[in-house]
Amino acid sequence: MSDSSPAEAVGPGWGTPPDTPALPTPDAHGMVAIGVTLDVPEPYASALRQARLDYGDERARTVPTHITVIPPLEIPVESWPVVRSHIRRVANDTSPFVIELRGSGTFLPMSPVVFITVARGISECQTLSTGLRHGVLNQQLAYPYHPHVTVAQEVPEETLERAYREYAGFEVRFMAHGFGVYFHDASGRWRMFDKVPFGP
């Protein structure tokens, strides 16, 4: 998939998030799984999700098309007010910025993943991730933080090679106006819980 020139995508609307959204039901230990992402706008989100399914990556059925800011982690459900305040504080200190996705990359041989590269907006993504990974959201990452959009994961090597070739020419730009907060629900699906806009 290639574009002769970068496409300009319109990001999702960023209204005022609800003040008291309902939390998912915690597990037997009082924990809930949370993730923070920069979501890829339509029509690219659906197209990339379908491509991921076509490559045989079933994760696309439960995971939206996104750039990870905070990898999934479990937090005590009672800590949510503190976490939410922390997330809002980081968002307030962040201005909207341009993200450009361009070309394909891979984590082979370390990990069987093909992704679309973040060519612009890398430093902003890194600053967001670093700023959020404090306090109850503090986590030790298995690998250095590397913003990307996954298009195929843990599928046969020949499929990974095909995905790498087919997305070598992909290119799109969009504005990041905020991030999505997701919780893992009882059905195993990541569902958006809150949309947090950038800026005060």
Backbone as a printed PyTorch tensor [residue, N CA C, xyz], in Angstrom:
tensor([[[  0.8500,  -1.1830,   0.0000],
         [  0.0000,   0.0000,   0.0000],
         [  0.8800,   1.2260,   0.0000]],

        [[  0.6810,   2.1000,  -0.9670],
         [  1.5030,   3.2940,  -1.0370],
         [  0.6760,   4.4680,  -1.5150]],

        [[  1.0630,   5.6480,  -1.1220],
         [  0.4290,   6.8740,  -1.5560],
         [  1.4660,   7.6910,  -2.2930]],

        [[  1.0610,   8.3540,  -3.3730],
         [  2.0030,   9.1630,  -4.1150],
         [  2.4230,  10.3920,  -3.3200]],

        [[  1.5540,  10.8480,  -2.4220],
         [  1.8880,  11.9620,  -1.5470],
         [  1.2600,  11.7170,  -0.1940]],

        [[  1.7990,  12.3300,   0.8560],
         [  1.2450,  12.0900,   2.1870],
         [ -0.2050,  12.5070,   2.2700]],

        [[ -1.0220,  11.6450,   2.8500],
         [ -2.4300,  11.9780,   3.0570],
         [ -2.5630,  12.7270,   4.3680]],

        [[ -3.5520,  13.6000,   4.4290],
         [ -3.8300,  14.3330,   5.6560],
         [ -5.0870,  13.7530,   6.2760]],

        [[ -4.9470,  13.1820,   7.4390],
         [ -6.0950,  12.5810,   8.1080],
         [ -6.6040,  13.5130,   9.1910]],

        [[ -7.8930,  13.4620,   9.4070],
         [ -8.5120,  14.2720,  10.4500],
         [ -8.6580,  13.4210,  11.6920]],

        [[ -8.1720,  13.9160,  12.8100],
         [ -8.2370,  13.1690,  14.0570],
         [ -9.6390,  13.1520,  14.6190]],

        [[ -9.8920,  12.3170,  15.6250],
         [-11.2060,  12.2350,  16.2540],
         [-11.5400,  13.5100,  17.0000]],

        [[-12.8240,  13.7470,  17.2230],
         [-13.2280,  14.9310,  17.9660],
         [-12.7890,  14.8290,  19.4180]],

        [[-12.4300,  15.9680,  20.0040],
         [-11.9400,  15.9630,  21.3830],
         [-12.7930,  16.9060,  22.2140]],

        [[-13.9400,  16.4020,  22.6350],
         [-14.8120,  17.1730,  23.5040],
         [-14.3600,  17.0420,  24.9470]],

        [[-15.1450,  17.5950,  25.8620],
         [-14.8210,  17.4910,  27.2740],
         [-15.1210,  16.0820,  27.7720]],

        [[-14.1320,  15.3590,  28.2920],
         [-14.3690,  13.9990,  28.7690],
         [-15.3270,  14.0010,  29.9550]],

        [[-16.0320,  12.8900,  30.1970],
         [-16.9310,  12.8230,  31.3440],
         [-16.1610,  12.9640,  32.6460]],

        [[-16.8080,  13.5440,  33.6580],
         [-16.1290,  13.7510,  34.9360],
         [-16.0430,  12.4810,  35.7700]],

        [[-17.0770,  11.6420,  35.6850],
         [-17.0970,  10.4440,  36.5330],
         [-17.4940,   9.2120,  35.7260]],

        [[-16.6480,   8.7870,  34.7560],
         [-16.9630,   7.5750,  34.0110],
         [-16.8950,   6.3520,  34.9180]],

        [[-17.6680,   5.3340,  34.5790],
         [-17.7030,   4.1150,  35.3910],
         [-16.4900,   3.2460,  35.0900]],

        [[-15.8550,   2.7550,  36.1230],
         [-14.7010,   1.8750,  35.9610],
         [-15.1510,   0.4620,  35.6200]],

        [[-14.3000,  -0.3010,  34.9080],
         [-14.6190,  -1.7120,  34.7000],
         [-14.5410,  -2.4750,  36.0140]],

        [[-15.1250,  -3.6520,  36.0430],
         [-15.0940,  -4.4830,  37.2450],
         [-13.6770,  -5.0120,  37.4660]],

        [[-13.0840,  -4.7990,  38.6330],
         [-11.7290,  -5.3030,  38.8750],
         [-11.7090,  -6.8170,  38.9970]],

        [[-10.5040,  -7.3920,  38.9000],
         [-10.3770,  -8.8350,  39.0600],
         [-10.4330,  -9.1880,  40.5470]],

        [[-10.1840, -10.4580,  40.8470],
         [-10.2920, -10.9310,  42.2280],
         [ -9.2910, -10.2640,  43.1620]],

        [[ -8.2370,  -9.6710,  42.5910],
         [ -7.2120,  -9.0100,  43.3980],
         [ -7.4120,  -7.4960,  43.4260]],

        [[ -8.5280,  -7.0130,  42.8980],
         [ -8.7960,  -5.5820,  42.9030],
         [ -8.0200,  -4.8040,  41.8670]],

        [[ -7.5730,  -5.4830,  40.7850],
         [ -6.7600,  -4.8400,  39.7640],
         [ -7.5480,  -4.6520,  38.4710]],

        [[ -7.2060,  -3.6020,  37.7350],
         [ -7.7490,  -3.3820,  36.3940],
         [ -6.5780,  -3.1180,  35.4540]],

        [[ -6.7100,  -3.5290,  34.1870],
         [ -5.6450,  -3.3440,  33.1990],
         [ -5.9120,  -2.0740,  32.4070]],

        [[ -4.8940,  -1.2120,  32.3180],
         [ -5.0230,   0.0830,  31.6600],
         [ -3.9620,   0.2180,  30.5700]],

        [[ -4.2860,   0.9710,  29.5250],
         [ -3.3260,   1.3280,  28.4930],
         [ -3.6240,   2.7380,  28.0200]],

        [[ -2.5930,   3.4630,  27.5810],
         [ -2.7660,   4.8180,  27.0550],
         [ -2.1910,   4.8520,  25.6480]],

        [[ -2.9800,   5.3700,  24.6970],
         [ -2.5750,   5.3290,  23.2990],
         [ -2.8670,   6.6340,  22.5760]],

        [[ -2.1440,   6.8410,  21.4920],
         [ -2.4870,   7.8400,  20.4980],
         [ -3.1740,   7.0800,  19.3730]],

        [[ -4.4340,   7.3860,  19.1300],
         [ -5.2110,   6.5960,  18.1830],
         [ -5.0740,   7.1190,  16.7560]],

        [[ -4.9040,   6.2070,  15.8170],
         [ -4.8250,   6.5590,  14.4010],
         [ -6.2390,   6.8800,  13.9140]],

        [[ -6.4310,   8.0000,  13.2260],
         [ -7.7780,   8.3930,  12.7930],
         [ -8.2680,   7.5740,  11.6000]],

        [[ -9.5710,   7.6760,  11.3550],
         [-10.1670,   7.0760,  10.1740],
         [ -9.8350,   7.9330,   8.9500]],

        [[ -9.8130,   7.3310,   7.7480],
         [-10.1630,   5.9310,   7.4650],
         [ -9.0090,   4.9540,   7.6680]],

        [[ -7.8610,   5.4700,   8.1040],
         [ -6.6690,   4.6370,   8.1870],
         [ -6.7540,   3.6000,   9.2900]],

        [[ -7.4230,   3.9460,  10.3950],
         [ -7.5240,   2.9980,  11.5020],
         [ -8.2010,   1.7110,  11.0550]],

        [[ -9.3330,   1.8320,  10.3790],
         [-10.0650,   0.6380,   9.9320],
         [ -9.2970,  -0.1230,   8.8640]],

        [[ -8.6600,   0.6050,   7.9380],
         [ -7.9130,  -0.0550,   6.8710],
         [ -6.7320,  -0.8470,   7.4340]],

        [[ -6.0220,  -0.2600,   8.3910],
         [ -4.8750,  -0.9520,   8.9810],
         [ -5.3170,  -2.1220,   9.8460]],

        [[ -6.4500,  -1.9610,  10.5030],
         [ -6.9800,  -3.0580,  11.3210],
         [ -7.3680,  -4.2300,  10.4320]],

        [[ -8.0030,  -3.9360,   9.2910],
         [ -8.3920,  -5.0100,   8.3730],
         [ -7.1590,  -5.6820,   7.7740]],

        [[ -6.1400,  -4.8800,   7.4490],
         [ -4.9060,  -5.4580,   6.9160],
         [ -4.2790,  -6.4090,   7.9310]],

        [[ -4.2900,  -6.0100,   9.1830],
         [ -3.7220,  -6.8530,  10.2360],
         [ -4.4770,  -8.1770,  10.3290]],

        [[ -5.7940,  -8.1130,  10.2080],
         [ -6.5920,  -9.3440,  10.2010],
         [ -6.2740, -10.1920,   8.9710]],

        [[ -6.1240,  -9.5390,   7.8310],
         [ -5.8350, -10.2640,   6.5910],
         [ -4.4850, -10.9680,   6.6540]],

        [[ -3.5690, -10.4240,   7.4290],
         [ -2.2660, -11.0800,   7.6040],
         [ -2.3500, -12.2310,   8.6150]],

        [[ -3.5140, -12.4070,   9.2230],
         [ -3.6980, -13.5030,  10.1660],
         [ -3.4310, -13.1350,  11.6050]],

        [[ -3.3090, -11.8390,  11.8920],
         [ -3.0460, -11.3770,  13.2530],
         [ -4.3820, -11.1160,  13.9530]],

        [[ -4.8170, -12.0630,  14.7620],
         [ -6.1290, -11.9900,  15.4000],
         [ -6.2070, -10.9310,  16.4900]],

        [[ -5.0720, -10.3770,  16.9120],
         [ -5.1140,  -9.3050,  17.9140],
         [ -5.9360,  -8.1090,  17.4400]],

        [[ -6.0090,  -7.9410,  16.1250],
         [ -6.7450,  -6.7970,  15.5790],
         [ -8.2270,  -6.8430,  15.9200]],

        [[ -8.7300,  -7.9950,  16.3160],
         [-10.1520,  -8.0870,  16.6780],
         [-10.4380,  -7.3850,  18.0080]],

        [[ -9.4490,  -7.2770,  18.8520],
         [ -9.6700,  -6.7030,  20.1870],
         [ -8.8190,  -5.4770,  20.4750]],

        [[ -7.8930,  -5.1410,  19.5610],
         [ -6.9770,  -4.0170,  19.7960],
         [ -7.1690,  -2.9610,  18.7100]],

        [[ -7.5440,  -1.7290,  19.0620],
         [ -7.6830,  -0.6610,  18.0720],
         [ -6.3300,  -0.2990,  17.4540]],

        [[ -6.3690,   0.3580,  16.2890],
         [ -5.1450,   0.8080,  15.6270],
         [ -4.5920,   2.0090,  16.3740]],

        [[ -3.3420,   1.9050,  16.8400],
         [ -2.8460,   2.9160,  17.7680],
         [ -1.3320,   2.9870,  17.7960]],

        [[ -0.8440,   4.0550,  18.4260],
         [  0.5490,   4.1710,  18.8510],
         [  0.5310,   4.0720,  20.3700]],

        [[  1.2210,   3.1150,  20.9080],
         [  1.2450,   2.9430,  22.3670],
         [  1.9960,   4.0920,  23.0300]],

        [[  1.4090,   4.6390,  24.0850],
         [  2.0950,   5.6160,  24.9290],
         [  2.4820,   4.9460,  26.2450]],

        [[  1.5260,   4.2620,  26.8570],
         [  1.7780,   3.4500,  28.0460],
         [  1.3930,   2.0040,  27.7180]],

        [[  2.3480,   1.0780,  27.6920],
         [  1.9860,  -0.3190,  27.4520],
         [  1.0260,  -0.8170,  28.5290]],

        [[  0.2250,  -1.8190,  28.2180],
         [ -0.7500,  -2.3150,  29.1980],
         [ -0.0980,  -2.6750,  30.5320]],

        [[ -0.7430,  -2.2550,  31.6050],
         [ -0.2850,  -2.6330,  32.9400],
         [ -1.4840,  -2.6480,  33.8720]],

        [[ -1.3330,  -3.3670,  34.9610],
         [ -2.4150,  -3.4670,  35.9390],
         [ -2.2010,  -2.4540,  37.0520]],

        [[ -3.3100,  -1.8370,  37.4790],
         [ -3.2610,  -0.8950,  38.5940],
         [ -4.3590,  -1.2690,  39.5860]],

        [[ -4.1780,  -0.9770,  40.8650],
         [ -5.2650,  -1.1920,  41.8220],
         [ -6.4300,  -0.2740,  41.4740]],

        [[ -7.6370,  -0.8000,  41.4780],
         [ -8.7900,  -0.0070,  41.0580],
         [ -8.9570,   1.2280,  41.9330]],

        [[ -8.5780,   1.1370,  43.2140],
         [ -8.7630,   2.2960,  44.0930],
         [ -7.7760,   3.4230,  43.7860]],

        [[ -6.7500,   3.1330,  42.9850],
         [ -5.7730,   4.1700,  42.6460],
         [ -6.2120,   5.0140,  41.4510]],

        [[ -7.3550,   4.6690,  40.8330],
         [ -7.7670,   5.3620,  39.6160],
         [ -7.8670,   6.8830,  39.7740]],

        [[ -8.4530,   7.4260,  40.8420],
         [ -8.5100,   8.8970,  40.9470],
         [ -7.1310,   9.5500,  40.8660]],

        [[ -6.1270,   8.9410,  41.4990],
         [ -4.7690,   9.4790,  41.4510],
         [ -4.1980,   9.3360,  40.0510]],

        [[ -4.4310,   8.1780,  39.4170],
         [ -3.9480,   7.9360,  38.0590],
         [ -4.5840,   8.9230,  37.0910]],

        [[ -5.8810,   9.1160,  37.2140],
         [ -6.5940,  10.0150,  36.3060],
         [ -6.0970,  11.4480,  36.4480]],

        [[ -5.8550,  11.8710,  37.6700],
         [ -5.3270,  13.2150,  37.9090],
         [ -3.9410,  13.3700,  37.2860]],

        [[ -3.1130,  12.3360,  37.4290],
         [ -1.7680,  12.3450,  36.8520],
         [ -1.8400,  12.4230,  35.3290]],

        [[ -2.7230,  11.6120,  34.7240],
         [ -2.8730,  11.6070,  33.2750],
         [ -3.3070,  12.9850,  32.7720]],

        [[ -4.2970,  13.5750,  33.4540],
         [ -4.7790,  14.9020,  33.0610],
         [ -3.6750,  15.9570,  33.1760]],

        [[ -2.8610,  15.8510,  34.2270],
         [ -1.7990,  16.8320,  34.4310],
         [ -0.7820,  16.7700,  33.2940]],

        [[ -0.3960,  15.5690,  32.8830],
         [  0.5460,  15.4170,  31.7620],
         [ -0.0820,  15.9530,  30.4770]],

        [[ -1.3580,  15.6380,  30.2460],
         [ -2.0420,  16.1150,  29.0400],
         [ -2.1160,  17.6400,  29.0190]],

        [[ -2.3810,  18.2460,  30.1660],
         [ -2.4750,  19.7030,  30.2400],
         [ -1.1750,  20.3840,  29.8370]],

        [[ -0.0580,  19.7100,  30.0880],
         [  1.2540,  20.2760,  29.7810],
         [  1.7130,  19.9520,  28.3620]],

        [[  0.8480,  19.3400,  27.5570],
         [  1.2000,  18.9090,  26.1990],
         [  0.3780,  19.6840,  25.1770]],

        [[  1.0250,  20.1530,  24.1360],
         [  0.3290,  20.8200,  23.0370],
         [  0.0640,  19.8160,  21.9190]],

        [[ -1.0310,  20.0040,  21.1420],
         [ -1.2540,  19.1390,  19.9800],
         [ -0.0210,  19.1400,  19.0700]],

        [[  0.2430,  18.0110,  18.4390],
         [  1.4180,  17.9150,  17.5800],
         [  1.1290,  17.0280,  16.3730]],

        [[  1.9720,  17.1730,  15.3500],
         [  1.8160,  16.4250,  14.1040],
         [  2.4940,  15.0670,  14.2310]],

        [[  1.7850,  14.0390,  13.8000],
         [  2.3700,  12.7070,  13.6700],
         [  2.3980,  12.3530,  12.1930]],

        [[  3.5260,  11.9010,  11.7300],
         [  3.6330,  11.3940,  10.3680],
         [  4.0660,   9.9350,  10.4230]],

        [[  3.2550,   9.0800,   9.8230],
         [  3.5960,   7.6660,   9.6800],
         [  4.1550,   7.4790,   8.2740]],

        [[  5.3160,   6.8450,   8.1800],
         [  5.9250,   6.6920,   6.8590],
         [  6.7900,   5.4440,   6.8000]],

        [[  6.4360,   4.5410,   5.9070],
         [  7.2440,   3.3600,   5.6610],
         [  7.0920,   2.2890,   6.7170]],

        [[  7.6730,   1.1310,   6.4460],
         [  7.5500,  -0.0320,   7.3340],
         [  8.8590,  -0.3080,   8.0530]],

        [[  8.7360,  -1.0050,   9.1700],
         [  9.8940,  -1.4200,   9.9470],
         [  9.5950,  -2.7560,  10.5960]],

        [[ 10.5720,  -3.3290,  11.2410],
         [ 10.3770,  -4.6210,  11.9010],
         [ 11.2630,  -4.7300,  13.1330]],

        [[ 10.7900,  -5.5140,  14.0900],
         [ 11.5810,  -5.8020,  15.2830],
         [ 12.3070,  -7.1470,  15.1590]],

        [[ 12.2210,  -7.7920,  13.9990],
         [ 12.9740,  -9.0240,  13.7820],
         [ 14.4720,  -8.7380,  13.9040]],

        [[ 15.2640,  -9.6590,  14.4310],
         [ 14.9040, -10.9940,  14.9210],
         [ 14.4890, -11.0280,  16.3920]],

        [[ 14.4960,  -9.8760,  17.0690],
         [ 14.1540,  -9.8560,  18.4900],
         [ 12.6960, -10.2160,  18.7400]],

        [[ 11.8070,  -9.7490,  17.8550],
         [ 10.3820,  -9.9700,  18.0450],
         [  9.7060, -10.0300,  16.6800]],

        [[  8.7680, -10.9780,  16.4610],
         [  8.1260, -11.1410,  15.1500],
         [  7.0370, -10.0930,  14.9100]],

        [[  7.4650,  -8.8620,  14.6620],
         [  6.5480,  -7.7410,  14.4910],
         [  6.9610,  -6.9140,  13.2790]],

        [[  5.9660,  -6.5480,  12.4620],
         [  6.1580,  -5.5580,  11.4010],
         [  5.2690,  -4.3780,  11.7370]],

        [[  5.7990,  -3.1750,  11.5580],
         [  5.0650,  -1.9860,  11.9640],
         [  5.2610,  -0.8700,  10.9570]],

        [[  4.4320,   0.1670,  11.0850],
         [  4.6070,   1.3970,  10.3330],
         [  5.3780,   2.3600,  11.2270]],

        [[  6.3720,   2.9800,  10.6570],
         [  7.2880,   3.8260,  11.4040],
         [  6.6950,   5.2090,  11.6820]],

        [[  6.9130,   5.6990,  12.8840],
         [  6.5970,   7.0880,  13.2060],
         [  7.7950,   7.9220,  12.7530]],

        [[  7.5980,   8.6890,  11.6590],
         [  8.6860,   9.4770,  11.0870],
         [  8.7400,  10.8870,  11.6650]],

        [[  7.6090,  11.3590,  12.1480],
         [  7.5490,  12.6860,  12.7730],
         [  6.6580,  12.5960,  14.0050]],

        [[  7.0990,  13.2210,  15.0830],
         [  6.3600,  13.1430,  16.3290],
         [  6.9810,  12.1930,  17.3280]],

        [[  8.1660,  11.6460,  16.9890],
         [  8.8130,  10.6720,  17.8640],
         [  9.1420,  11.2910,  19.2240]],

        [[  9.7670,  12.4620,  19.2190],
         [ 10.1890,  13.0640,  20.4880],
         [  8.9830,  13.4010,  21.3620]],

        [[  7.8710,  13.8470,  20.7280],
         [  6.6680,  14.1430,  21.4930],
         [  6.0880,  12.8780,  22.1250]],

        [[  6.0900,  11.7870,  21.3670],
         [  5.6140,  10.5060,  21.9090],
         [  6.4900,  10.0580,  23.0790]],

        [[  7.7990,  10.1930,  22.9120],
         [  8.7210,   9.7950,  23.9750],
         [  8.5270,  10.6380,  25.2310]],

        [[  8.3250,  11.9510,  25.0330],
         [  8.1040,  12.8330,  26.1810],
         [  6.8210,  12.4550,  26.9150]],

        [[  5.7630,  12.1520,  26.1560],
         [  4.5050,  11.7280,  26.7620],
         [  4.6830,  10.4500,  27.5690]],

        [[  5.3110,   9.4740,  26.9500],
         [  5.4820,   8.1830,  27.6110],
         [  6.3080,   8.3260,  28.8840]],

        [[  7.3950,   9.0840,  28.8100],
         [  8.2390,   9.2890,  29.9850],
         [  7.4880,  10.0260,  31.0790]],

        [[  6.7180,  11.0460,  30.6780],
         [  5.9770,  11.8220,  31.6530],
         [  4.9050,  11.0230,  32.3680]],

        [[  4.3050,  10.0720,  31.6720],
         [  3.2260,   9.2760,  32.2660],
         [  3.7380,   8.1380,  33.1380]],

        [[  4.9330,   7.6230,  32.8230],
         [  5.4290,   6.4490,  33.5400],
         [  6.0780,   6.8320,  34.8660]],

        [[  5.2330,   7.3890,  35.7610],
         [  5.6670,   7.7530,  37.1060],
         [  4.6030,   7.3010,  38.0980]],

        [[  4.9770,   7.2440,  39.3650],
         [  4.0200,   6.8930,  40.3980],
         [  3.4230,   5.5200,  40.1690]],

        [[  2.0990,   5.4440,  40.2570],
         [  1.4320,   4.1540,  40.1070],
         [  1.5280,   3.6360,  38.6720]],

        [[  1.8460,   4.5150,  37.7140],
         [  2.0290,   4.0850,  36.3270],
         [  3.4830,   3.7710,  35.9990]],

        [[  4.3350,   3.7910,  36.9950],
         [  5.7360,   3.4810,  36.7550],
         [  5.8800,   2.0160,  36.3470]],

        [[  6.6240,   1.7720,  35.3120],
         [  6.8490,   0.3930,  34.8510],
         [  8.2160,   0.2790,  34.1920]],

        [[  8.7930,  -0.8970,  34.3140],
         [ 10.0500,  -1.2020,  33.6570],
         [  9.7400,  -1.8180,  32.2990]],

        [[ 10.1580,  -1.1560,  31.2360],
         [  9.8810,  -1.6580,  29.8950],
         [ 10.8920,  -2.7390,  29.5250]],

        [[ 10.3950,  -3.7750,  28.8320],
         [ 11.2870,  -4.8560,  28.4060],
         [ 12.2680,  -4.3650,  27.3400]],

        [[ 11.8350,  -3.3860,  26.5330],
         [ 12.6730,  -2.8190,  25.4800],
         [ 12.5590,  -1.2920,  25.5590]],

        [[ 13.5350,  -0.5570,  25.0290],
         [ 13.4050,   0.9030,  24.9940],
         [ 12.1320,   1.3130,  24.2520]],

        [[ 11.4910,   2.3810,  24.7170],
         [ 10.2430,   2.8390,  24.1080],
         [ 10.4780,   3.2390,  22.6520]],

        [[  9.6490,   2.7100,  21.7640],
         [  9.7890,   2.9450,  20.3280],
         [  8.3920,   3.0970,  19.7290]],

        [[  7.8980,   4.3400,  19.5360],
         [  6.5410,   4.5160,  19.0090],
         [  6.4030,   3.9430,  17.5990]],

        [[  5.2980,   3.2430,  17.3590],
         [  5.0560,   2.6000,  16.0640],
         [  3.6030,   2.1750,  15.9950]],

        [[  3.1700,   1.7660,  14.8070],
         [  1.8270,   1.2110,  14.6050],
         [  1.9870,  -0.2090,  14.0620]],

        [[  1.6140,  -1.1970,  14.8410],
         [  1.7690,  -2.5890,  14.4340],
         [  0.8040,  -2.9490,  13.3070]],

        [[  1.3290,  -3.6690,  12.2850],
         [  0.4660,  -4.1630,  11.2110],
         [  0.4650,  -5.6910,  11.1350]],

        [[  1.4360,  -6.3420,  11.7660],
         [  1.4470,  -7.8070,  11.8090],
         [  2.3390,  -8.2540,  12.9570]],

        [[  1.8510,  -9.2450,  13.7170],
         [  2.5960,  -9.7220,  14.8790],
         [  2.3740, -11.2130,  15.0580]],

        [[  3.4740, -11.9420,  15.2830],
         [  3.4290, -13.3750,  15.5520],
         [  2.6290, -14.1290,  14.4910]],

        [[  2.9620, -13.8460,  13.2420],
         [  2.4220, -14.5920,  12.1080],
         [  3.6260, -15.2050,  11.3830]],

        [[  3.4130, -16.1240,  10.4210],
         [  4.5550, -16.7530,   9.7440],
         [  5.5140, -15.7290,   9.1310]],

        [[  6.7820, -16.1050,   9.0650],
         [  7.8110, -15.1700,   8.6050],
         [  7.5450, -14.6510,   7.2050]],

        [[  7.0260, -15.5290,   6.3170],
         [  6.7440, -15.0620,   4.9580],
         [  5.6370, -14.0080,   4.9470]],

        [[  4.7070, -14.1070,   5.9160],
         [  3.6510, -13.1030,   6.0250],
         [  4.2160, -11.7940,   6.5460]],

        [[  5.1280, -11.8690,   7.4990],
         [  5.7990, -10.6710,   7.9880],
         [  6.5550,  -9.9810,   6.8650]],

        [[  7.2250, -10.7630,   6.0240],
         [  7.9670, -10.1890,   4.9010],
         [  7.0210,  -9.5130,   3.9130]],

        [[  5.8590, -10.1200,   3.6830],
         [  4.8750,  -9.5270,   2.7680],
         [  4.3390,  -8.2160,   3.3310]],

        [[  4.0270,  -8.2010,   4.6230],
         [  3.5440,  -6.9670,   5.2460],
         [  4.6040,  -5.8730,   5.1670]],

        [[  5.8500,  -6.2360,   5.3670],
         [  6.9380,  -5.2640,   5.3020],
         [  7.0180,  -4.6520,   3.9020]],

        [[  6.8960,  -5.4930,   2.8660],
         [  6.9530,  -4.9990,   1.4890],
         [  5.7490,  -4.1310,   1.1610]],

        [[  4.5640,  -4.5910,   1.5480],
         [  3.3390,  -3.9180,   1.1320],
         [  3.1470,  -2.5600,   1.8050]],

        [[  3.7570,  -2.3630,   2.9660],
         [  3.5990,  -1.0860,   3.6590],
         [  4.8410,  -0.2050,   3.5980]],

        [[  5.7860,  -0.5700,   2.7270],
         [  7.0130,   0.2230,   2.6030],
         [  6.7190,   1.6390,   2.1120]],

        [[  5.6620,   1.8170,   1.3250],
         [  5.3490,   3.1290,   0.7730],
         [  4.2250,   3.8550,   1.4780]],

        [[  3.7530,   3.3140,   2.5840],
         [  2.6330,   3.9420,   3.3110],
         [  3.0630,   5.2830,   3.8860]],

        [[  2.1690,   6.2740,   3.7910],
         [  2.4950,   7.5900,   4.3270],
         [  1.2250,   8.3530,   4.6450]],

        [[  1.1320,   8.8840,   5.8540],
         [ -0.0250,   9.6730,   6.2620],
         [  0.3860,  10.6000,   7.4040]],

        [[ -0.2340,  11.7910,   7.4460],
         [  0.0070,  12.7370,   8.5270],
         [ -1.3150,  13.0460,   9.2220]],

        [[ -1.2580,  13.2790,  10.5210],
         [ -2.4440,  13.7130,  11.2490],
         [ -2.0180,  14.4400,  12.5170]],

        [[ -2.9440,  15.2070,  13.0690],
         [ -2.6900,  15.9180,  14.3170],
         [ -3.0960,  15.0370,  15.4990]],

        [[ -2.2470,  14.9880,  16.4920],
         [ -2.5950,  14.3310,  17.7510],
         [ -3.1290,  15.4050,  18.6870]],

        [[ -4.4170,  15.3330,  18.9940],
         [ -5.0650,  16.3290,  19.8490],
         [ -5.2290,  15.8500,  21.2910]],

        [[ -4.8880,  14.6070,  21.5560],
         [ -5.0390,  14.0490,  22.8880],
         [ -4.7900,  12.5560,  22.8260]],

        [[ -4.9290,  11.8780,  23.9590],
         [ -4.7440,  10.4280,  23.9410],
         [ -5.9570,   9.7180,  24.5160]],

        [[ -6.0510,   8.4480,  24.1800],
         [ -7.1390,   7.6140,  24.6700],
         [ -6.6740,   6.7740,  25.8470]],

        [[ -7.5420,   6.6380,  26.8430],
         [ -7.2920,   5.7590,  27.9820],
         [ -8.1770,   4.5370,  27.8040]],

        [[ -7.5720,   3.3770,  27.7810],
         [ -8.2860,   2.1310,  27.5340],
         [ -8.2150,   1.2200,  28.7480]],

        [[ -9.2850,   0.4710,  28.9470],
         [ -9.2950,  -0.5850,  29.9520],
         [ -9.6340,  -1.9090,  29.2800]],

        [[ -9.0690,  -2.9660,  29.8100],
         [ -9.2980,  -4.3150,  29.3160],
         [-10.5490,  -4.8470,  29.9820]],

        [[-11.5890,  -5.1520,  29.1920],
         [-12.8470,  -5.5720,  29.8040],
         [-12.9240,  -7.0880,  29.9540]],

        [[-14.0300,  -7.5600,  30.5170],
         [-14.1780,  -8.9860,  30.8200],
         [-14.1970,  -9.8500,  29.5590]],

        [[-14.5400,  -9.2450,  28.4060],
         [-14.5900, -10.0000,  27.1510],
         [-13.2230, -10.1250,  26.4930]],

        [[-12.2140,  -9.4660,  27.0740],
         [-10.8780,  -9.5120,  26.5010],
         [-10.6000,  -8.4140,  25.4950]],

        [[-11.5190,  -7.4580,  25.3710],
         [-11.3650,  -6.3760,  24.4070],
         [-10.8880,  -5.1030,  25.1050]],

        [[-10.0120,  -4.3660,  24.4050],
         [ -9.6010,  -3.0640,  24.9110],
         [-10.6440,  -2.0390,  24.5030]],

        [[-11.2610,  -1.3770,  25.4780],
         [-12.3210,  -0.4070,  25.2090],
         [-11.9060,   0.9720,  25.7100]],

        [[-12.1940,   1.9860,  24.8750],
         [-11.8670,   3.3460,  25.2920],
         [-12.7010,   3.7410,  26.4980]],

        [[-12.0150,   4.2420,  27.5100],
         [-12.6630,   4.6430,  28.7490],
         [-12.7470,   6.1620,  28.8530]],

        [[-11.7430,   6.8440,  28.3290],
         [-11.6830,   8.2970,  28.4470],
         [-10.8710,   8.8440,  27.2880]],

        [[-11.2370,  10.0260,  26.8030],
         [-10.4280,  10.7510,  25.8220],
         [ -9.9310,  12.0130,  26.5050]],

        [[ -8.6210,  12.1410,  26.5790],
         [ -8.0090,  13.2340,  27.3190],
         [ -7.3650,  14.2020,  26.3320]],

        [[ -7.9120,  15.4040,  26.1820],
         [ -7.3400,  16.3640,  25.2170],
         [ -6.0620,  17.0050,  25.7440]],

        [[ -5.2060,  17.3990,  24.8290],
         [ -3.9860,  18.1220,  25.1920],
         [ -4.3150,  19.5890,  25.4710]],

        [[ -3.5180,  20.1810,  26.3440],
         [ -3.6830,  21.5830,  26.6750],
         [ -4.6040,  21.7670,  27.8580]],

        [[ -4.4810,  22.9030,  28.5500],
         [ -5.2930,  23.1430,  29.7300],
         [ -6.7670,  23.3570,  29.3870]]])
